Amino acid sequence: MRKIATEEAWSIPEVAAELKKVANSPTQALDKLLVKGIYDAQPGADGYDAMDFLGGLLDVQDKRLSQMDELGVDMHLLSLTAPGVQMFDADTATDLAALANDRMAEICHNNPTRFAGLASFAPHSPKRAAKEIDRAMSELKLNGLIVNSHTYGEYFDDPKFWPILEAAEAHDACIYIHPRGASDTLKGPLQDYGMDSAMWGYGVEVGTHAVRMMAGGVFDAFPNLKICIGHMGEAVPFWIWRINFMNSRAQSANRAKKTERSMEEYFKDNFVFTTSGVEDDLALRYSIDRMGIDNVLWAIDYPYQPMKPAVDWMDQAPVTEEERHALYHGNAERIFHIKPLD
């Protein structure tokens, strides 16, 4: 059975060098905690420094590919790791996104059965971002798009970003909204106890972004836009009944924007989500039964999550063989335009 992992992080030295500058800057952004641990590692340090995430991000051909071979993982869908280019100024971000896309396209061209890729762009310059999306999809033939949630605390429900959404919809390019540290207006209680990142904060951040897009009427303007989120849907599938009910009540009381469809319809029609970092039988079964098998994709979240447990889990997960095919490769092929095997 073909295995395509759909949230696999990667980077280039030039982006890593700029993020090291961020790690030593006076920024108070919550991302700095993770960025400093990865990109400004100190000899003998513990925590993220000792995990060598940076080595895993910069590697494609060596340890990553050998692990894929050992475990029977056929393909990684690569994406420039969080926070991508979104902590840089607009010019630097635009240039580095294009450079990363060129490098990714070369990797995918040289290894067409092992790697596919999601293109980066600089949301803080929406018109230039739209041009880069056109280039990445038309010329570089990449498989979709990646963004790391908010940019300077702003989200895709803001019409200023709609040139990006228009370009994505025109190319049938799914946008993977990946987590980053919560915005300054959201970060306060998330700074303690390790809650700033994957334990809690990342899900809060992306879940907020997704609900803002649905409640803000984004999918009325772009009905064919497709969004992917990770980590078993960042809790949105488990809250969808309440989100749907409370939004309907707020609309009827003129406390929310009037939308053409319900929140649940938007989530089922315009969103897909991956299993990245959530290897839980009950969560998977619920997600399939509640949202439909066509909306769930397998992912590892390498190098932040180890490969072997993710493969072992999906091999034995309580799903039918037809569902396993959809999770492992069928949905990824359809959503991200990956050529099926003959």
N, C-alpha and C positions, 0 to 999 in steps of 0.2 A: 504494500500500500504506500503510495507516494506520500511523503511527509513534508509539508511546507510550513515553516514557522514564520509568523507574520508580524512580530514586533521585536526585531533583532537589531540592537544598537551598534553603532559604528561611528567613527570620526576620522578626521584627517589632522596631521600635525599642525597645520596653520590655524585651524579652529582651536585646537588644544592650547596653542601658544597664546591666543587672544584670551581664552578663558583663564589661563594662569594670571594674566594681567588683571582680570576681573577679581580673581581670588585675593589679590593684593591691593585692590582699590578700596576706597572708603564706602562703597555701596552698602546699604543696609538691606538689600533684597534678600529674601529668605533663601533663594537659590545659592547664595554664597556659602552656606554651610556645606552643601554637597560639592559645589565647585571647588572649594578649597581642599576638601579631602581627596578629590580625584586629581586635580590639576596642579596642586602645589604640595605634593606628597613630600614628607620629611623622612630621612633615613631613620629606621627604627621605630617609626610611628605605628600606632595601632589604628583601629577603626577602618574607614574606607581606604586609607593609605595602604594598609597591609593586604587588602583584597586585590590590588593591582587591577582595578577596573580599567584604568587607562590602557594597560597592555592589551586587554581583551578588546577594547574599542578600536585600537589602531591596527589590530591584526585581522587579516582576512584569510590568507593562504596557509598559514601554519597551524597553530593550535586550534583555531576555530574550525577549519576545514577537516582536520584530522578527527576532531570530536564528532563532527557531523558524519563522517564516514563510519566511525566506530559504532555510532548509535543509529545509523540508518536514516538520518535526517537529510532529505534530498536537497532542500533549498532553504535559504534564509532570505526573507524580505528585509533588506537593509534600510535603515533610516538614520540620519544624522542625529546623534543622541541629544537629549535635553541638556541645557536649555537651547540647544541649537545655536542660531545666530541672533536670538532675540534680546540678548543683554548688550548688544553692541549698538553703536550709532547706525543710522540708516544706510549710509554709504558703505561702511565696513561690512555690515550685515548683507547687503545686496551683493557685494563682490565675493564674500566668502560663501554665500549660498550657491552662487554660480560655479565657483571653483569646486565645491563639494559635489555638485551635480555632475560636473564634468568627470571627476574622479570616479563617482559611483557608476556612471554610464560606461566608463572604460572597464570597470570590474565586471559589470553585468554582460557587456559585449564579449569579454574574454572568457566568461564562465556562464554561458546562457542557461545551463541546466542546474546550476548551483546557487546563483544569486539573481534576485530581482531587486528593484530599488524604488524608494519613495523620494521625491524631489523636495528640497528645501526652498524656502523663499523668505523674504524679509517683509513681514506684515506691516511694519511701520512706514513702508513706502508702497501703498497698495497698487498704484498704477505700474510701478516697476516690478512689483511682485507678479502682477498679472502677465506681464511680458515674459518673465522668467518661467512662469507656468506654461505659457505657450511654447517656449523653447524646449523646456524639459520634456513635455509630452509629445511635441511634433518632431523635434530634431533628435533629441537624446533618447526618445522612446522609453522613458521611465514608466513606472507602473502605477503611480499615484503620487500623493502629496503628504507631507508631514508638517505639522505645526505644533508648537509646545504651548498650548493653551493661551493665556493672556499675553499681550504685549504692552508693557507699561500699564498694566491694570485694565486694559480695554479688551473687549470680547467681540466675537463675530456677529453679535446682534446689532452692533453699531454700523449704520449704513456706510460709514467711511471705508469699511473693509469689503464692500460688496463687489468692487472690481475683481477681487480675488475669488469670491464665490461664483461670480459670473464666468470667469475663466475656467474654474474647476468644473462647473456644470457643463460648459460647452465641450470640454474634453472628456466628459464622463470619468473624471479623475476623482476617486475617493480621497477625502482629506482625513488622515489619521490625526486626531487631536490627542497628543501625548501629554502627560502631566509635566508640570514644573512646580517650583515653589509657589505658594499662594501669593497673590498680589498684596501690596502694602495695606489695602483696606480690609483684607481677609486674614492676615497672618497672625494677628495678636495672640490668641490662645493656642496657636499651633506651634509655638516656638519651644515648648518644653517637652520633656519625656520622650524625645525622639519622634514626636508627632508631626514634624515639619515635612516629612517626605512620604515614603511608601506606606508606612504604618497607617496613616490617616489623612494627612494633608493633601497628598496627590489626588486621592479620590474625591475629596471635598472640592478641590480646584476644578477638575475636569467635569465632575457632575454639575457644578454650578454653571460652567460654560455651556454644557449640553442643554440644561433646562432654560437658560437665558435664550438660546437660539430657538428652542421650541416655543416658549412663551412670547418671544419677541416677534414672531411671525416670519422668521427667516425662510421657512420652507413654503410659505405662501408665495414669496417672491421667487424662490428657487425650488420648485416642486420635485425636480429630478436630482437635486444635490444629494450626494451620499457622504455620510460621515462615519468614520470608524473610531471607537474608543476602546481602551484596553481594560484589563483587570476585571473581567467578568462584568463589564458595563459600568464600572465605577459606582456600583450600588444602585444606579438608576432603575434597572429591571426590577429590583426588589422593592422599590418605592413607587413604582409606576401607578399603582391603583390610587394611592393617596395624592400623588402629583396630579393625576388626571382629575380626580374628584375636586380637589381644592382649587385647581385652576378654573374648572367649569363654574364653581361657585363664585370665584373672584370675577370672572367675566360677566356673570349674570348680575353681579352687584356693581358693575362698572369700576372695578378696582384692578382690572387687568386688561391688557390689549385683546381686542376681539380677533380671534383667529378663525381661519376657514375650517380647520380640522381640530381634533382633540390632541392632547399631548401624547396619548397612547398611540394614536394613528401616526403621528410624526415619528415617534420612536421606532415603531415597527416598520414604517415605510422608508425612512430616511437614514436610519442608523443601523450599523452592524457593530459587533463587539467581539473582542478576543478573550481568550482564557489566560492571557499573560499573567504569570505570578499568582494565579489562583488555582491550585490543584485540589479541588474539592468536589467530590462526587455529587453531593446534594445540590450545591450551587449550580453545577453544570446541568443536572437533570431539570432543575427548576427553570433555568435559562432557556433550555430547548423547548420545554413544554409551554412556557409562558410567552416567549417571543418568537418561537419558530426555529427550526433547525437551519434554515437558510440565513439566519442572522448571527450565527455564532461561528467563530474561526479559532483554530488552535494557534497558540504562540508560546514561546519559551520566555522571552525577555532577557536573552543573553546579552552581555555577560553578567548582568545583575542577578539573574537567576541561573542555576546550573542546568545543563541540558538533560542529563540522565533522568532525574526525577520527573521532568516534564514529559519525556518520552514514555517512561514506565507507566506514568499515570494515565496518559491517553490510550496506551495500548490496552489497559484493563478497565477503563472507565465504563460505567454501566449504560452503554448505548448500543443500538443495533449496528450491524456492520454497515448498513446504508448511511446511518448517521455518522459513523466513524469516518467513512470516506468523505462526507461533506465537511466535517470538522478538520480533517487532516489536509485536504487539498481541494475539494470541489468548490467550496465557497471562496477560497483564496484565488483560485483560477478565474472565477467569474467576477469577483469584486475588483481584483487588481490586474486583470487582463494578462494573466500568466498562461502561456500556451499549454494546454493539456498534453500529456504524453500520448503517443499513438497507441 
